[in-house]
Amino acid sequence: MIQEASAMGLLRTILIILLVYFGFKILARLFAPFLLRFVAKKAEQKFGEQFGGFKNQANQKQQQKQREGETVIDKMPNQNRKSNEKVGEYIDYEEID
């Protein structure tokens, strides 16, 4: 039993494909901003967990210890600075054109 394709069947199939295609385009335009916002928020959370987790804990502990208006020095400058005497003397010069 062989069925033959009719012009109406072909036209109906093409019409269904076009309706599905344009329907998908319209729905994608409506829901794409929500989907992208959701994906960006999830990526930000994962990034924060991986890289910011340790910093956030340290910053929270440090902020709890500090009082308002208090000055905190995180790193003291190296006090053992010596000028290097082996460099020689500095000679100021001018370029000649």
Backbone hydrogen bonds, N-H to C=O, Kabsch-Sander energy under -0.5 kcal/mol:
donor,donor_aa,acceptor,acceptor_aa,energy
10,L,6,S,-2.0
11,L,7,A,-2.4
12,R,8,M,-2.5
13,T,9,G,-2.1
14,I,10,L,-2.3
15,L,11,L,-2.2
16,I,12,R,-2.2
17,I,13,T,-2.3
18,L,14,I,-2.4
19,L,15,L,-2.4
20,V,16,I,-2.3
21,Y,17,I,-2.3
22,F,18,L,-2.7
23,G,19,L,-2.3
24,F,20,V,-2.3
25,K,21,Y,-2.0
26,I,22,F,-2.2
27,L,23,G,-2.3
28,A,24,F,-2.5
29,R,25,K,-2.0
30,L,26,I,-1.5
31,F,27,L,-2.6
32,A,28,A,-2.0
35,L,31,F,-2.2
36,L,32,A,-2.9
37,R,33,P,-2.2
38,F,34,F,-2.1
39,V,35,L,-2.4
40,A,36,L,-2.6
41,K,37,R,-2.1
42,K,38,F,-2.1
43,A,39,V,-2.4
44,E,40,A,-2.2
45,Q,41,K,-2.1
46,K,42,K,-2.4
47,F,43,A,-2.5
48,G,44,E,-2.4
49,E,45,Q,-2.2
50,Q,46,K,-2.2
51,F,47,F,-2.7
52,G,47,F,-0.7
52,G,48,G,-1.0
53,G,48,G,-0.6
56,N,52,G,-3.0
57,Q,53,G,-1.6
58,A,54,F,-1.9
59,N,55,K,-3.1
60,Q,56,N,-2.3
61,K,57,Q,-1.9
62,Q,58,A,-2.3
63,Q,59,N,-2.6
64,Q,60,Q,-1.7
65,K,61,K,-1.5
66,Q,62,Q,-1.8
70,E,67,R,-1.8
74,D,72,V,-0.6
85,E,83,S,-0.7
87,V,84,N,-0.8
88,G,85,E,-0.6
92,D,90,Y,-0.5
97,D,95,E,-0.5
